[in-house]
Amino acid sequence: MALILSFNGKSPKISKSAFIAPTAVIVGDVEIGKNASIWFGAVLRGDHPEHSIVIGASTSVQENAVVHVGRSAPTLVGENVTVGHGAKFESCSIGDRTIIGMNAVILQNVIIGSECIIAANSVVLEETHIKDRSVVAGVPGTIRKTISGSSAQWMKDGGEHYVHLSRAYMAEGIGTAPMTCELCGGPTLERHCKIMCQVCGYQRDCSDP
């Protein structure tokens, strides 16, 4: 079961159609959109008192990625974004249909446009602005070329793969939508055959309908 925790009076808001894998961790002021998928070992930690994390519809955050938020800005991830295994970023903005490669690092106040590719192991430095349809690679990450033609069309369709894959997992009973409290809608935890709401404290036995 995923670990979904309230923090500082704020609880994750997760679409009922989102896929949350077992071992994912989601904390605090985090919003996850329709048909998004958060995969095994990913951590989304929204523990800043002013700024939130927003994950757009049909976006996938893959294994062992870390999404945080700092004091400079919220962390905003658009729709149909693919966040690769082990990527790390905070307080940045990522446009729709962008691909963040494996182990890429995106630092604070970066703005990445739509339909970009941030290559694996790249490091995008603070305050960098990346225009739409750019390919970024290296340490520090720099724009290497502009995406066009059939590659641009592939970018538009890429996010759908993970939507379909997450539905296949859910069909097998893996990572179904997290339980929420029937009284207040807050996230719940299962402990010693008790379902406990982290927001209002309501409890019931696991065996209750």
C-alpha positions in Angstrom: 0.0 0.0 0.0 1.2 3.5 -0.8 2.0 5.8 2.1 -0.2 8.9 1.9 0.3 11.4 4.8 -1.1 14.7 5.9 1.4 17.3 7.0 1.0 20.7 8.6 -2.8 20.6 8.2 -2.7 19.8 4.5 -3.6 16.5 2.8 -2.9 15.1 -0.7 -5.7 15.6 -3.2 -5.6 12.6 -5.5 -8.0 11.9 -8.4 -9.9 8.7 -8.0 -8.7 7.7 -11.5 -5.0 8.1 -10.6 -2.8 5.1 -10.2 -0.7 5.1 -7.0 1.7 2.2 -6.8 2.5 0.3 -3.6 5.6 1.9 -1.9 5.0 5.3 -3.4 5.0 8.1 -0.8 2.9 11.2 -1.0 3.0 13.8 1.7 1.2 17.1 2.4 0.2 19.7 -0.1 0.2 17.6 -3.3 -2.5 17.5 -6.0 -2.5 14.6 -8.5 -4.7 14.8 -11.6 -6.9 12.5 -13.5 -5.3 9.3 -14.9 -1.9 10.3 -13.5 0.4 7.5 -12.3 2.8 7.5 -9.4 5.1 4.5 -9.6 6.9 2.3 -7.1 9.3 4.1 -4.8 8.5 7.6 -6.0 8.3 10.3 -3.3 6.2 13.5 -3.6 6.8 15.6 -0.6 4.7 18.8 -0.4 5.8 20.0 3.1 6.3 23.8 2.4 3.7 25.9 4.2 3.0 28.2 1.2 3.8 26.3 -2.0 2.3 23.1 -3.4 3.1 20.3 -5.8 0.7 19.8 -8.7 0.9 16.8 -11.0 -1.2 17.2 -14.2 -3.6 14.7 -15.8 -2.1 11.6 -17.4 1.4 12.4 -16.2 3.6 9.6 -15.0 6.1 9.9 -12.1 8.2 6.8 -12.4 10.2 4.6 -10.0 12.4 6.4 -7.4 11.7 9.9 -8.7 11.8 12.6 -6.0 9.5 15.6 -6.3 9.9 18.3 -3.7 9.0 22.0 -3.2 11.0 24.8 -1.7 10.4 28.4 -0.6 11.0 30.0 -4.0 8.0 28.6 -6.0 5.5 25.8 -6.3 6.4 22.7 -8.3 4.1 22.5 -11.3 4.1 19.5 -13.7 1.8 19.7 -16.7 -0.3 17.1 -18.4 1.0 14.0 -20.2 4.5 14.5 -18.8 6.8 11.5 -18.4 9.1 11.8 -15.4 11.8 9.1 -15.8 13.2 6.8 -13.2 15.2 8.5 -10.5 14.6 12.1 -11.7 14.8 14.8 -9.0 13.4 18.3 -9.0 11.7 21.0 -6.9 10.2 24.5 -7.2 10.1 24.4 -11.0 7.6 24.4 -13.9 7.4 21.6 -16.5 5.2 22.0 -19.6 2.7 19.6 -21.1 4.0 16.5 -22.9 7.6 17.0 -21.8 9.9 14.0 -21.1 12.2 14.2 -18.1 14.9 11.5 -18.6 16.2 9.1 -16.1 18.2 10.6 -13.2 17.8 14.1 -14.5 18.1 16.9 -12.0 16.1 20.1 -12.3 16.9 22.9 -9.8 14.8 25.7 -8.4 13.0 28.3 -10.6 13.6 26.5 -13.8 10.8 26.9 -16.4 10.6 24.1 -19.0 8.3 24.5 -22.0 5.9 22.0 -23.6 7.1 19.0 -25.6 10.7 19.2 -24.5 13.1 16.3 -23.8 15.5 16.6 -20.8 18.1 13.9 -21.5 19.0 11.3 -18.9 21.6 12.5 -16.3 21.2 16.2 -17.3 21.4 18.9 -14.7 19.3 22.0 -15.4 20.6 24.9 -13.3 18.6 27.4 -11.3 16.6 30.1 -13.2 17.1 28.4 -16.6 14.2 28.9 -19.1 13.8 26.2 -21.8 11.6 27.1 -24.8 9.0 24.7 -26.2 10.2 21.6 -28.2 13.8 21.8 -27.0 16.2 18.9 -26.4 18.4 19.6 -23.4 21.4 17.5 -22.4 24.6 17.8 -20.4 25.9 19.1 -17.1 24.9 21.9 -17.0 22.0 21.2 -19.3 22.0 23.2 -22.5 19.6 23.3 -25.5 21.1 21.0 -28.2 18.3 21.2 -30.9 14.6 21.8 -31.6 12.2 18.9 -31.9 10.2 18.8 -35.2 8.4 16.5 -37.6 7.5 13.0 -36.6 9.4 13.4 -33.3 7.0 16.1 -32.3 4.0 13.9 -33.0 5.6 11.1 -31.0 6.0 13.5 -28.0 2.2 14.2 -28.1 1.3 10.5 -27.9 4.0 9.4 -25.5 2.1 9.9 -22.2 -0.7 7.6 -23.2 1.5 4.5 -22.9 1.7 5.0 -19.1 -2.0 5.7 -18.8 -2.7 2.3 -20.4 0.0 0.5 -18.4 -1.4 1.9 -15.1 -4.9 0.7 -16.0 -3.5 -2.8 -16.6 -2.0 -2.7 -13.1 -5.2 -1.5 -11.6 -7.1 -4.3 -13.4 -5.0 -6.8 -11.5 -5.7 -5.1 -8.2 -2.3 -3.4 -7.9 -2.2 0.2 -6.9 -5.9 1.0 -6.9 -6.9 4.5 -5.9 -6.1 5.2 -2.3 -8.8 5.0 0.4 -10.3 8.2 1.6 -12.3 9.0 4.7 -16.0 8.7 4.2 -16.6 11.6 6.7 -14.1 14.3 5.6 -12.5 12.9 2.4 -9.0 13.0 3.9 -6.3 10.3 3.4 -6.5 7.1 5.5 -4.0 4.6 6.8 -4.6 0.9 7.6 -3.0 -0.1 11.0 -3.7 -3.3 12.9 -7.0 -3.9 11.1 -8.1 -0.4 11.7 -8.8 2.2 9.0 -7.8 5.6 10.4 -8.3 9.1 8.9 -5.2 11.3 9.2 -7.3 14.5 9.1 -10.4 14.0 11.4 -9.3 10.9 13.3 -12.3 8.8 12.3 -11.6 5.0 12.7 -13.4 1.8 11.6 -12.5 -1.8 11.5 -11.1 -3.2 8.2 -13.9 -5.7 8.1 -16.6 -3.1 8.2 -18.4 -2.6 4.8 
